[in-house]
Amino acid sequence: MRARLPAVKARPPGRSRTYPLVVHALSDPAAEPRAVVLVEGPSDRAALQALAERHQRDLDAEGVSVVAIGGAQAVGQFLGRLGRAKRDVRLAGLCDAGEEYAFRRALERAGLGSDLTREDMERLGFYVCDADLEDELVRALGADAVERVLAEQGELRSFRTYQKQEAHRARPHEQQLRGFMTNRKVRYGRLLVEALDLSRVPRPLDRVLAHVLT
């Protein structure tokens, strides 16, 4: 998909880096990105950046910006500005299964299709994690490998304590790991990608990066 994105003023000091349009805060039009990946939050961005580094790709040098939009509700606002854009960029996106509907409706309202299926979204460069990126990464690595990452970070004992808590003890091991990382997503988004066998990268993560790097 090729789409035009608007130029905007530079981000004022102190403004959140998750603001959707910070990627365009460039005074030199020639420096604007050639591709933008919209993700829900900073943990998704950290994971994509880590995967690019594993492949020895420099996203900044290649003109690819990964933008944490601060939640799926913001994707419609971002896509709604395309009509006033001045430059062509390649768009892509990554979302959780629970936010698939919001992303689909935003794409449809932006005039990028109607009655879109998940396959249609993928053709546009938008991929869905099942159930979320952390779930994809835990399944790709396996619980034992994730625990090794926790041990390397000195957090395995804390995880064991978490497992014993009444609210968590009956949950499957993989769900316990996901729950433990809830407040540590940004750090572990990168660490889990760094621990991956590159032949087992979760499909949504792999394909969304390929979409903007090819």
Secondary structure, 3 states (H helix, E strand, C coil): CEEEECCCCCCCCCCCCCCHHHHHCCCCHHHCCCEEEEECCHHHHHHHHHHHHHCCCCCCCCCEEEEECCCHHHHHHHHCCHHHCCEEEEEEEEEEHHHHHHHHHHHHHCCCCCCCCHHHHHHCCEEEECCCHHHHHHHHHCHHHHHHHHHHCCCHHHHHHHHHCCCCCCCCHHHHHHHHCHHHHHHHHHHHHHHCCHHHCCHHHHHHHHHHHC
